[in-house]
Amino acid sequence: MASEGVAPTIERDRLPVVNDEITADENRYRLLQILGDGGYGTVFLSQNAQNRNIAVKTEKYSKSMLHIEVNVLKAANAAKCKHFCQLYDYAIEELHSIGFISRDIKPGNFAPGHKATRQGRIIFMYDFGLARRYLDKNRNLIPSRKEVGWRGTTRYGSLIAHKRMDLSRRDDIESWFYMLIEITKGSLPWRLVTDRTQVYAAKTAAREGEARVNFLSDTPPQYNMLLTWIDALVFEDTPPYSRFYSLLDGLREEKKIRMHEHWDWEDETSPVTSVSESKRK
């Protein structure tokens, strides 16, 4: 009898493969190639019945978190957010504005739109499998829980995450800051450390004295101010997004970086268009 109960689960956990066709409601999707995969599922480049290329994410039935992602994307669509699969600093604020926190901010969860489209210079945020509502249906803050399990990715997790405490908007911002350091310097001091306790110790040390100086070396002095602002936030606080934007815009102007610069991976002979300032929010 036990084996009979296992078989249906195994069958439902079977992931599709390239050239399979998936039907959902009245839509059909042909899976063209694998864009990425992990322990829970696979993302495919796909084509719908109108021959439009789209991404399709599939997950094992027994481990699926897609219902959470659907809730996030429905809320984002209703709020007409521009940075979801439909400048990642703005994307995080948009996610918070619809009542969710990510709990897994990291470089792998951001990507530019398709280069052949007008969305090619918009950075999209995706993968909301660990997202959680922090506002109730009346948009009141949901109280902090005393203790929770680990959520997120060790390299980018906040100090609060390491303490197994409930996460808030400030923790998404702290994870974003670690991303910022990594993108600026090329790596984080704890990049080769796998033990979570040791990573926590390294992040804690990076707040003080010589370790802080080393952590922020080869970065603009404005980063030191950002870290101070972030560390001052508590669970209930709304992060000062505008202050962050203003500081970074000032840094961009100081370094004479134009909004219409080519990205590192772009052909410098190709024309460049950018999202206007009015469309950022």
ABEGO torsion letter per residue (X at the ends): XAAAAAAAAAAAABBBBBGBBBBBEABBBBBABBABBBAABBBBBBBBAAGBBBBBBBBBAAABAAAAAAAAAAAAAAAGBAABBXXAAAAAAAAAAAGBBAGBBBAAABBBBBAABAAAABBBBBGAAABBBABBAAGBBBBBBABBBBBEBAAABBAAAAAGBBBBAAAAAAAAAAAAAAAAAGBBAAAABABAAAAAAAAAAAABEAAAAAAABGBBAAAAAAAAAAAABBAABBBBAAAAAAAAAAAAAAAGBBAABBBAABBAABBBBBBBAAAAX
